[in-house]
Amino acid sequence: MSIVTQNVRTRTFIPEPPPRFTRTVDQMLARMSGWLGRYSIGILRVSLGTVFFVFGALKFVPGMSPAQDLVVRTLETLSLGMVPGTAALIITAVAECFIGVTLITGRFLRVGLAVLGASLVGIMSPLVLFFTDLVGHGVTLEAQYVFKDIVLVAGGLVVAAKALGSSPVNTRR
């Protein structure tokens, strides 16, 4: 005979799973939780590094990056014209590749995260500087590029928390 619980709202009876099944599911979830705790931030770090490296490498090849013009406009605007277009693109490419390599390898990670933190000004500033150009008549490819960066920033914060010794997951129950 199985145990049943009553759903008060709908007045239906739902059979409870057998205790053995519940123990098995709990054990599987505990194993998955342990695995995620050990490996997920490392996987996130390498994934972020790969994205930064690839997008940075594209900026070394003229015309390959869909954000090339946006990068040039942004850095020229932020530097008040002191950093010309080609230099802006090379600076951005080097910074993104450096961030990528540090995230992928885990070497000089704190330095890479510091460069990422400084780069966040340039990464997010198009949302303020050129908002109407990005979304004025529908979301442009450049806007999608910038909005994608919001996720990269959030992932970077998780990796930074771990690298600096903080636990980004609340372990209290």
C-alpha positions, 0 to 999 in steps of 0.5 A: 500500500502506498502512502498518499498526500493530499493536494489541498488546493485541488483536492487530488491525491498524489502518491508519494514515491517509494523511499528507495526511489527518493534515496536514489534521487537524493544520492544522484542530486548530491553527486551532481551537486558535488560535481558542479561545485568542483568543476562548474566555475572552472568550466565557466572560466575556460568558456569565458576565456575562449570567447574573449580570446576568439573575439579579441583575435578577430579584431586583429584581422581588418573587417573580421569583427562585427564590432570593429567600428563600434570599438573604434568609435567607443575608444575614440570617444572615451579617449576624447580623440587621443586614441585613433581608430587602428590603435583603439582596435589593436589595444582592444584586441590585445586586451581581449586576447590577454584576458582570454589566455589568462582565463583559459590557462588560469595563469596570471588570473588576477592580472587578467581579471584586473584587465577585464575589470578595467575593460568593462568601462569600454565594454559597457559604455556603448550602451550609454554613448550610442544607445539610440544608434544600437537600438533606435530602429530595432536591435542592431548586430552591434547591440547584440554584441554589447548585450552579450557582454552583459552575460560575460560580465556576470560570468567574470564576476563569478570567476573573480569571486572564486579567484579572490577566495570568495564562495559565490554560492551560498552554502547555508541552508 
